[in-house]
């Protein structure tokens, strides 16, 4: 499968926006591994969250990617901050990479995979990322993007951008 057909199969077009070819490949591999280890055939089948089990994770991932790009521009233009764009965008793309491993729909009911808790969110994603060659600095931000895995903000400009992009996208979708 070529890179562009992989993105088409995954449905995550922001992968193409990563400048570093090795990072692009590792991000692809992480999502492919998550799907291969799950019962889902595509990200359109994975639930976004326990609160929105009928909403596709793919929608959320693409929304967070778009919000991340918006906030990168805001951080740079309005606040004069220096942002590692690839770090922020790769983290956004991968922030929920563990959800195909965690979430299950059984007879129309939402649940968790055996032995998995919501509190595992972030840590499972970081482990998967590292196993697929994603740089540790991205995996570390995947680990702490969620309040389930950390207390307070992630501590970097890039992590903070993804944290809020995720919250805005999730909270607006809940409405």
C-alpha positions in Angstrom: 0.0 0.0 0.0 1.4 3.4 -0.9 1.6 6.3 1.6 -1.2 8.2 0.0 -3.5 5.1 -0.2 -2.6 4.4 3.5 -3.8 7.9 4.4 -6.9 7.4 2.3 -7.6 4.1 4.1 -7.0 5.6 7.5 -8.8 8.8 6.6 -6.3 11.1 8.4 -5.1 13.6 5.8 -3.0 15.6 8.3 -0.3 12.8 8.1 0.7 14.3 4.8 1.3 17.6 6.4 4.2 16.3 8.6 7.5 17.5 7.2 9.7 14.7 8.5 9.3 11.6 6.3 10.4 9.2 9.1 7.9 10.8 11.5 5.1 10.4 8.8 6.0 6.7 8.4 6.0 6.1 12.2 2.7 7.9 12.6 1.2 5.7 9.8 2.6 2.6 11.4 1.2 3.4 14.8 -2.3 3.8 13.5 -2.0 0.7 11.3 -0.8 -1.3 14.4 -3.7 0.1 16.5 -6.2 -1.1 13.9 -4.5 -4.4 13.3 -4.6 -5.2 17.1 -8.3 -4.2 17.3 -11.6 -5.6 16.1 -12.2 -2.6 13.9 -11.6 -2.4 10.1 -11.4 1.4 10.0 -11.3 4.5 12.3 -14.9 5.2 11.2 -16.0 2.2 13.2 -14.2 3.1 16.5 -16.3 5.1 19.0 -15.1 8.5 19.9 -15.7 8.1 23.6 -18.0 6.5 26.2 -20.0 9.8 26.1 -20.4 9.6 22.3 -20.2 5.9 21.4 -22.0 6.4 18.1 -19.7 9.2 16.9 -16.7 8.0 14.9 -13.2 8.5 16.3 -12.1 9.5 12.8 -14.2 12.6 13.0 -12.6 13.6 16.3 -9.1 12.9 15.1 -9.5 15.1 12.1 -11.2 17.9 14.1 -8.3 17.9 16.6 -5.8 18.0 13.8 -7.5 21.0 12.3 -7.9 22.8 15.7 -4.2 22.1 16.4 -3.2 23.8 13.1 -5.4 26.7 14.1 -3.9 27.0 17.5 -0.3 26.7 16.2 -1.0 29.8 14.1 -2.5 31.6 17.1 0.4 30.7 19.3 2.9 31.9 16.7 1.2 35.0 15.4 -0.7 36.3 18.4 1.6 35.2 21.2 5.0 35.1 19.5 5.7 31.6 20.6 7.9 29.1 18.8 6.1 25.9 18.0 7.6 22.7 16.7 4.9 22.1 14.2 5.7 18.4 13.5 5.8 17.7 17.2 2.4 19.3 17.8 0.7 17.9 14.7 2.1 14.3 15.2 0.9 14.4 18.8 -2.6 15.6 17.6 -2.8 12.9 15.0 -1.8 10.2 17.6 -3.4 11.5 20.8 -6.2 8.8 20.7 -4.3 6.0 18.9 -5.1 3.7 21.8 -8.9 4.0 21.6 -9.2 1.1 19.0 -7.4 -1.0 21.6 -9.5 0.2 24.5 -13.1 0.6 23.2 -15.6 -2.1 22.3 -19.1 -2.2 21.1 -20.9 -5.4 22.0 -24.5 -5.9 20.9 -24.8 -2.1 20.5 -23.4 -1.4 24.0 -20.2 0.5 24.7 -17.6 -1.2 26.8 -13.9 -1.6 27.3 -11.6 -4.3 26.2 -10.9 -6.9 28.8 -8.4 -5.7 31.4 -8.5 -2.1 30.2 -9.7 1.0 32.1 -10.2 4.6 30.9 -7.3 5.5 33.2 -5.1 3.5 30.8 -5.8 6.1 28.1 -2.6 7.9 27.0 -0.2 5.3 28.6 -1.4 2.6 26.1 -1.1 5.0 23.2 2.4 6.1 24.2 3.6 2.5 24.5 2.1 1.7 21.1 3.7 4.8 19.6 7.2 3.8 20.9 6.8 0.3 19.7 6.2 1.7 16.1 9.2 4.0 16.1 7.4 7.2 17.0 9.9 9.5 18.7 9.8 9.6 22.5 9.0 13.3 22.6 5.8 12.7 20.7 4.9 9.6 22.7 5.5 11.5 25.9 2.9 14.1 24.8 0.5 11.4 23.8 0.9 10.0 27.3 0.0 13.3 29.0 -2.6 14.8 26.6 -5.5 13.7 28.7 -6.5 14.5 32.3 -6.8 10.7 32.8 -3.1 10.3 32.5 -1.8 13.6 34.0 -2.4 16.4 36.4 -2.3 19.9 34.9 -1.1 20.9 31.5 1.5 18.9 29.6 4.2 21.5 30.2 5.2 22.3 26.6 3.7 24.7 24.0 3.0 21.7 21.7 1.4 19.6 24.4 -0.7 22.5 25.6 -1.9 23.2 22.1 -3.0 19.6 21.6 -4.6 19.4 25.1 -6.8 22.3 24.3 -7.5 21.3 20.7 -8.7 18.0 22.0 -10.9 19.5 24.7 -12.4 22.1 22.3 -13.2 19.4 19.7 -14.6 17.0 22.2 -16.6 19.5 24.2 -18.2 21.1 21.1 -19.1 17.7 19.7 -20.8 16.9 23.0 -23.1 19.8 22.5 
